[in-house]
Amino acid sequence: MTNHFLLQDQFASWLALRKEKLCMEPHFYTAQIAKLSEIPLFVSAERNLLEILEIEVLCNNPEGVEEALLKTLNKMKQIKFKTDSSINPKRLDALRLGLLKYRLFLHDFMMVRNINYHDRNSSFNDLSEVKCINLDAFFKENINYLIPIYHDNYVHCKSKIDEVWQELLATNTWEGKEAGNKQSRKNGVLESILVKTQAEKQLEVLDGGDTLIMFSILLHVLIQFSNAEKDLKIYGIQLKSISQKFSIETRLNEQRIFTTLLHSEIDKEAKTPKQICKEISYEYSEPGIYNGYHFLQTTFRFVQLIQECKIPQSENHIPNIDVFISKVLKNTYIKRKQLMPENRDKLI
């Protein structure tokens, strides 16, 4: 098979390892990058995108890779909202989705290459300090998390949100006599995250940043439904402190919306995601995959699920939201795998 772009085979293998987490089949993403090289608009320049990326990767320059990708992604955004564009908006969205995933792969590839760490997924248990920490301790501890440029952008997934919510209900709503029949139920364990020390009291997220973002939004929404006073420390966690746990390095996906969202009250009576936060005025009528709209969609979905559980006749009725929040914080765990400096040295 002829390779149409840089590291095509490695990209395909990288996608195959993550197939269960992808919203499309792996071949969809590779096909988009191959198509990108055939569109005159993106290859007519003195040096096209794929050539620039190849040079920057060979020079081991992640900043150059990011700059080239951002220019192309922004060009796609501008083209999409031009009424006289010769490229179908849906085709542009597909190309952008493929390029975003390719962007993540390239940064991941360079990071792994730099530490000579070619089998990271299978070696985590041998090379990491593993700690299970519940949400209560996670948000109280004096550690901040950096989500770097090579991390994937956050994408809302309704089925994932619903699955997590059902697991939280199953783990945290039983009590009384039913508890005796469910003693064997394990505490909820979130998808593992992999981190490394970036600075004092700061960890860089290598994998699992989307999980942290999703549960930050969930906690923010739950606290909004709490009957406790909003100006007090609720369960030992201040509302404004949730967003301060994270620093999102990339300019993609309008990360400012994430910070604004977690600093603002939500409209619990909102009928659409665009109405969920009055502090955020969303300008696009048809949000694309690259917009911060995904943060609003996730928030809106959690609000819908909680509103449903407030109905007494609901199968998933939560009689006391504050008791439920306390249980979620106590019983839901993040498995944090920290790559230690001395372990990294062994690989070089």
C-alpha positions in Angstrom: 0.0 0.0 0.0 1.4 3.4 -1.0 1.7 6.0 1.8 0.0 9.3 1.0 1.3 11.2 4.1 3.8 11.2 6.8 3.7 8.3 9.2 0.6 6.9 7.7 1.1 3.3 8.9 2.0 4.5 12.4 -1.1 6.7 12.4 -3.2 3.7 11.4 -1.7 1.5 14.2 -2.1 4.3 16.7 -5.8 4.6 15.8 -6.3 0.8 16.0 -5.1 0.8 19.6 -7.8 3.4 20.4 -10.6 2.1 18.3 -13.0 1.7 21.2 -12.7 5.4 22.1 -13.1 6.7 18.6 -16.4 8.2 17.4 -15.5 7.0 13.8 -13.8 3.9 12.4 -10.0 4.2 12.2 -9.9 4.3 8.4 -12.1 7.4 8.4 -9.3 9.5 10.0 -6.6 8.2 7.7 -8.8 8.8 4.7 -9.3 12.4 5.6 -5.6 13.1 5.8 -5.1 11.4 2.4 -7.9 13.5 0.9 -6.4 16.6 2.4 -3.3 16.2 0.2 -5.6 16.1 -2.9 -7.4 19.4 -2.3 -5.7 22.3 -4.2 -6.7 24.8 -1.5 -4.4 23.1 1.0 -1.6 22.1 -1.3 -1.2 25.0 -3.7 1.0 27.0 -1.4 4.8 27.1 -1.9 5.0 24.3 0.6 1.9 22.4 1.5 0.8 21.4 5.0 2.0 17.8 4.9 5.4 18.9 3.7 5.7 21.4 6.5 4.7 18.8 9.1 7.2 16.4 7.8 10.0 18.9 8.1 8.9 20.0 11.6 8.6 16.4 12.8 12.0 15.5 11.4 13.4 18.6 13.3 11.6 17.5 16.4 9.8 20.8 16.7 6.3 20.3 18.3 5.8 24.1 18.4 6.3 24.2 14.6 3.9 21.3 14.1 1.2 23.0 16.2 1.6 26.4 14.4 1.2 24.7 11.0 -1.8 22.7 12.1 -3.5 25.7 13.7 -3.1 27.8 10.6 -4.8 25.1 8.5 -7.5 24.5 11.1 -8.3 28.2 11.2 -8.3 28.4 7.4 -10.9 25.6 7.5 -13.0 27.5 10.0 -12.9 30.7 7.8 -13.8 28.7 4.7 -16.8 27.0 6.3 -18.6 30.2 7.1 -18.1 31.7 3.6 -21.3 31.3 1.6 -19.4 31.1 -1.7 -17.0 28.4 -0.6 -16.4 25.6 -3.1 -16.0 23.0 -0.4 -19.1 21.5 1.2 -19.2 22.4 5.0 -19.8 18.8 5.9 -16.7 17.7 4.0 -14.7 20.4 5.8 -16.0 19.1 9.2 -14.8 15.6 8.2 -11.4 16.9 7.1 -11.1 18.9 10.3 -12.0 15.9 12.5 -9.3 13.8 10.7 -6.7 16.6 11.1 -7.5 17.0 14.8 -6.9 13.3 15.4 -3.7 13.4 13.2 -2.5 16.4 15.3 -2.9 14.4 18.5 -1.0 11.5 17.0 1.9 13.6 15.8 2.4 15.2 19.2 2.0 11.9 20.9 4.5 10.3 18.4 7.1 13.0 19.1 6.7 12.8 22.9 7.1 9.0 22.8 10.1 9.2 20.5 11.8 11.8 22.8 11.7 9.5 25.8 12.3 6.3 23.8 9.1 4.9 25.1 7.6 2.8 22.2 5.3 0.7 24.2 3.7 3.1 26.6 0.3 1.5 26.8 1.6 -2.0 27.8 4.2 -0.6 30.2 2.2 1.7 32.4 1.9 -0.7 35.3 5.7 -1.3 35.4 6.8 2.3 35.1 4.2 4.4 36.9 3.2 5.1 40.5 -0.4 4.2 40.7 -2.8 5.9 43.1 -6.6 5.6 43.3 -8.0 8.9 44.6 -11.7 9.8 45.0 -13.2 12.9 43.6 -13.4 14.6 47.0 -9.6 14.2 47.6 -8.8 15.0 43.9 -10.4 18.4 43.9 -9.2 19.3 47.5 -5.5 18.4 47.0 -3.2 21.2 46.2 -2.2 20.0 42.7 -3.0 21.5 39.4 -3.2 19.7 36.0 -1.8 20.9 32.7 -3.5 19.6 29.6 -0.8 20.1 26.9 -1.0 20.9 23.2 -0.7 17.2 22.1 -3.8 16.2 24.0 -7.0 15.5 22.1 -9.6 18.2 22.1 -12.7 17.5 24.2 -15.7 16.1 22.2 -19.1 15.6 23.7 -20.4 12.0 23.5 -24.0 11.6 24.7 -23.7 7.8 25.0 -20.6 8.2 27.2 -22.3 10.7 29.4 -25.3 8.5 29.8 -23.2 5.5 30.6 -21.2 7.3 33.3 -24.4 8.7 34.8 -26.0 5.3 35.0 -22.9 3.9 36.7 -23.0 6.8 39.2 -26.7 6.1 40.0 -26.0 2.4 40.4 -23.1 3.0 42.8 -24.5 5.9 44.8 -28.3 5.7 45.1 -28.7 2.4 47.0 -29.4 2.6 50.7 -31.3 0.9 53.5 -32.2 -2.7 52.9 -31.0 -2.7 49.3 -27.5 -1.9 50.6 -27.3 -5.4 52.2 -27.8 -6.9 48.8 -25.1 -4.7 47.2 -22.2 -5.0 49.5 -20.2 -6.6 46.8 -20.6 -3.6 44.5 -17.2 -1.9 43.9 -16.7 1.8 44.1 -16.8 3.5 40.7 -13.4 3.8 39.1 -13.0 6.2 36.3 -10.9 5.7 33.2 -7.3 5.8 34.3 -5.2 9.0 33.7 -1.5 9.1 33.0 0.5 12.1 34.3 4.0 13.2 34.8 5.5 15.9 37.0 5.7 19.3 35.1 6.5 21.6 38.0 6.0 21.8 41.8 2.4 21.0 42.5 1.6 20.7 38.8 1.1 17.5 36.8 1.0 17.2 33.0 -1.8 15.0 31.7 -0.5 12.6 29.1 -3.7 10.6 28.8 -7.3 11.0 30.2 -7.8 14.8 30.1 -11.2 14.3 28.5 -12.3 12.3 31.6 -11.1 15.1 33.9 -13.0 17.7 31.9 -16.2 15.7 31.9 -16.2 15.1 35.6 -15.3 18.7 36.4 -18.4 19.7 34.4 -20.5 17.0 36.2 -19.4 18.3 39.6 -20.1 21.9 38.7 -23.6 20.9 37.6 -24.3 18.8 40.7 -23.2 21.6 43.0 -25.6 24.0 41.1 -28.4 21.7 42.1 -27.3 21.5 45.7 -29.5 22.9 48.4 -26.5 24.2 50.3 -25.5 27.9 50.4 -23.6 28.8 47.2 -21.3 31.2 49.1 -20.0 28.6 51.5 -17.5 25.8 50.8 -19.7 23.0 49.6 -18.4 19.6 50.7 -15.0 21.4 51.2 -14.9 22.4 47.5 -15.3 26.0 46.3 -17.2 26.5 43.1 -14.4 28.7 41.6 -11.7 26.2 42.6 -12.9 23.5 40.1 -11.7 25.4 37.0 -8.5 26.4 38.7 -7.5 22.7 38.8 -6.8 22.8 35.0 -4.7 24.7 32.5 -5.5 23.9 28.9 -2.5 24.8 26.8 -4.0 24.4 23.3 -6.0 27.2 21.6 -8.3 24.7 20.0 -11.9 24.0 21.1 -12.2 27.4 22.6 -10.9 26.4 26.0 -11.9 29.8 27.4 -15.5 28.6 27.3 -14.5 25.8 29.7 -13.1 28.2 32.2 -16.0 30.7 31.9 -18.5 27.8 32.2 -17.0 26.6 35.5 -17.0 30.1 36.9 -20.6 30.8 36.0 -24.0 29.7 37.2 -26.0 27.5 34.8 -29.6 27.9 33.7 -31.3 24.8 35.0 -34.4 25.5 32.9 -32.5 25.8 29.6 -34.1 24.2 26.6 -30.9 24.0 24.5 -27.2 23.8 25.1 -26.8 27.4 23.8 -29.0 28.6 26.7 -27.2 26.7 29.5 -25.0 29.5 30.6 -26.0 33.2 30.3 -22.4 34.3 30.6 -21.5 32.6 27.3 -22.9 34.0 24.1 -22.4 31.4 21.4 -22.1 33.0 17.9 -22.6 30.0 15.6 -25.9 28.6 14.6 -24.4 25.3 13.4 -21.4 24.6 15.8 -18.7 22.5 14.3 -16.6 19.8 15.9 -13.9 22.4 16.8 -16.0 24.7 18.9 -16.4 25.0 22.6 -20.1 24.0 22.1 -19.1 20.5 23.3 -18.6 21.8 26.8 -22.1 23.3 26.6 -23.6 20.1 25.3 -22.1 18.0 28.1 -23.4 20.5 30.7 -26.8 20.5 29.1 -27.0 16.7 29.1 -26.0 16.4 32.8 -28.7 19.0 33.6 -31.3 16.9 31.7 -30.3 13.8 33.6 -30.4 15.4 37.0 -33.8 17.1 36.2 -35.2 13.7 35.3 -33.9 12.2 38.6 -35.7 14.9 40.6 -39.1 13.6 39.4 -40.5 11.3 42.2 -42.1 8.9 39.6 -38.8 8.6 37.8 -37.1 5.2 37.8 -33.9 6.9 38.7 -35.4 9.2 41.4 -32.8 10.8 43.7 -34.6 11.7 46.9 -31.8 13.9 48.3 -29.4 15.5 45.9 -26.9 16.5 48.6 -26.6 13.0 49.9 -26.1 11.8 46.4 -23.3 14.4 45.8 -21.5 13.4 48.9 -21.6 9.7 47.9 -20.4 10.5 44.4 -17.4 12.5 45.8 -16.6 9.7 48.2 -17.2 6.6 46.1 -16.0 7.7 42.6 -12.3 7.2 42.1 -9.7 8.3 39.5 -6.8 5.9 39.0 -3.9 8.2 38.6 -0.7 6.7 37.1 2.3 9.0 37.5 5.3 8.5 35.4 8.2 9.1 37.7 11.4 10.9 36.5 13.6 8.0 37.6 11.5 5.6 35.5 11.8 7.8 32.5 15.6 7.8 32.9 15.7 4.0 32.6 14.2 4.2 29.1 16.8 6.5 27.6 
